[in-house]
Amino acid sequence: MGWIFRIIGRLAALVIGLPVAVALLYGAGALLGALSLQGAPGGAPADGVQVFVVSNGFHTDIVVPMQAQEVDWALELRPEHFNGANPVAASHAGFGWGDRGFYLQTPTLADVEPDVAFAALFASSGSLMHVTLWGGTPVPGPNVRPLRLTPAQYAQLTANLRAAFQRDTAGAVRPIPGAGYHYYDAFYEGVGTYSLFETCNEWTAAQLRRIGVAVGWWAPFPFGVMWHL
């Protein structure tokens, strides 16, 4: 009978150890991805558009001026999408992307439930864009990194952000009524599928890579986005 207990013990060790090993490999990959710079760091252009990358320690947003380079986000982000805020009065708009179920069910980190997090990573219910209106220019600091983009970079970033929204037959964005956490934010149907490898922070990093900003080659966590900025 002893051999049966040995087999059971080994199986139990495997069941317990495998998730730990996977988590360690994932963390090591995230660290390596953050350290491995993709793109060559360059100096800020003398003239251009200043945007910001903002982190709350868990999630990152790209914050852009409401009006710049003939781009007016207030033409797409309408007052009726928000619970009281008027985009016309905002100075900037922050854009984030994430899993639909996780976004709608976890307004704060205290609201995170294991089943919701698991579903986001392995059985995503679709994606949303989260837009936050800013009443003033973000103040640079450890969690707010300014970036000055060339006109061409900003035009490409704008096109990429617009492409991240699902649109109706008339080309308008598709808001989720009443889903915002506060009066100054709103959710919209998004494009793409959240996963263990395509996280909210990797989405931010991908937008930056596409316009030539040097960030880690894989950034599932905020530090992979913020480290090189």
N, C-alpha and C positions, 0 to 999 in steps of 0.2 A: 504493500500500500504506500510505502514511502515514496516510490517513484511517481505515483499519482500526485502526491502533494508537491513534489519537486516541479513537476510539469505545470501544475496550477500556479505555483509561486513564480515560475519563469514567465508564464503568460500574463500574470498580474503585473509583474515588473515591466513587461513589454507594453502593456496597455497604459500603465502610468508613465513610463519613460518616453514612449513615442511622441505624445503631445509636447512634452518638455523639450525633446530633441528638435522637433519641428519649430517650436517657438524660438529656440536658440539659433537655429539656422536662419529663420526669418529675420531675427534681430541682427545677426551678423551680416546678412545680405543688405539690410537697410543701412547699416553703418558703412559697409563697403561702397554701397551706392552713393551715400552722401559724400564720402571722401573722394570718390572717383569723379572728377569734374568733367562734365560734358560741355564743350564750347570753350572758346578762349576768352578770358577776362579782357575787357577793353575799357578805355576811359569813357566817361560820360560825354555825350556830344555837347558842344557849346550852346546849341539851340535845339529845343525839342519839347517834348511833353513829359512832365513829371508824373509818374504813377507810384504806387506804393504796394508792397507786399506786407500783409498784416497777419500776425499769428496770435491766437489765444492760448497757445501751448498744446492745443489738440488739433486745430483746424487752421487752414490758411485761406485768405481772400486776396484777390487782386483788386486794388482800389484805384479808380481812374476819375479824372475830372468829369463832371456832368456835361460840360461843354468844352471841347477842345478840338482843334484841327478840323473844323466844320462837322464834327460829330456832336450830336445833341441827344443824349440818352433819354431825356425827358420826352422825346417824341415816341419812344417805345415803352418806357416805364410810366404808366399813367397813374394819376392820383387815386383812381378807383381800385387800383391793385393793392393799396396800402390802407392800414387802419387809422388814417388820420393825417399822415405825412404827405406833403406835396413834393414830388420830385423836382418841380420847377424851382423850389426854394433851396434845394440841396446843393452843396458845393461839389460833392463827390458821390460816387456809387461804388460799393464793394461787391464783387462777384465771387461766389463760391459754388462748388458742385459737390453733390454727394448722393448717397442712397436715399430713395424716397421714404421707405419705412423708418429708417433711422432718423432722418431729418424731422419727420412729422411727429415722432414719438419721443424725441429726446431734446426738449428745449434747453436743458442744462445737463452737464455731466452727471449730476446727482440723479437724473432720470434714466440713465443708461440701464437697460435690462439685458442680461446675458443672451436671451433668445433673440432679441432684436439685433444685437451686435453680431451674433452668429449668422442670422439671416442676411444681414448686409454683406458679410464677407463671402458667404457660400451660396446664397439663394436670393440675390437682389430682386427687389420688387420694382426696379426701374430707378431712374435718376431724376433729381430736381436741380434747378438752379436757385440759389438763394441770393437775393439782392438786399443789401443794407445801405440805406441812405445816410450820408454824413453831412452834418451841418457846418463843418469847417474842415480845413486842410488837416490831415493826419500829422501828428507831431512825431518826427523820427525818434527812434529809441530802440532798445533791444528787440522789441516785438513789432516794430514798424520800420521797414527798410525802404528808403526812397530809391527810385530808379528813374533816370532821365533817358527817355527813348527818342530816337530819331523820328521824324515824321513818317518814314516808311515803316519803321517798327511799330509805331502806334497804330497806323492804318491796318497792319496785319493783325495786331492784337485785337483791335476792334472787330475785324472780320471773324476772327476765331471765337471771340466771346459771343458774338451774334449767332454763330453757327452752333453754339452749345445749347441754344433754346429750341424746343419744339415750337412749331408755328402752325397756325390754322391755314385754311385755304387762301385767305387774304394776305398771308405773310405776317400776321401779328403774333406776338408771343402769347403763351397760354398760361395765365395766372391760376393759382390754386386759391379760390376765395377764402378769406378768413384764416389762412394757415400761418400767417406771420407770428413770430414770438412777441413782437412789440409793434408799436404804431408806425415805426420807421423801417420795417423790413417786410419782404414778401417772397413767396415761393412761386416758381414757374416750372412747368413740365420741361425736363431736360433731355438731352441726347446722350446715349451711352449707357453702359452697365457698370455699376460699382462691383468691385471684387477685392480679394485679398491682395492682388497686384495692381489693380487700378483703383487707388484710394482717392479721397478728396485732395490730399496733399500732392499725390503724384499727378493729379489733374492740373493743379496749379503749376507744378514744375514743368509739365508738358507744354503749357501755354508759354512759359518763359523760354524754353528750349526752342520752340518754333519761331521765335523772333530773334534768336541769337544771343539770349542772355545765358551766361554760364551758371549752371546749377548742377547738382549731383545727377548721375545718369539714371538713378532710380530713387525716388523720395516718397516712400509710403508714410513717413512721419514728418512733422514740421521742420525738424532740424535739418533734414535733407534739402529743404527749400531755402531756409534762412541762412545756412552756414556760410555760403559764398557771396551773399548779397551785401 
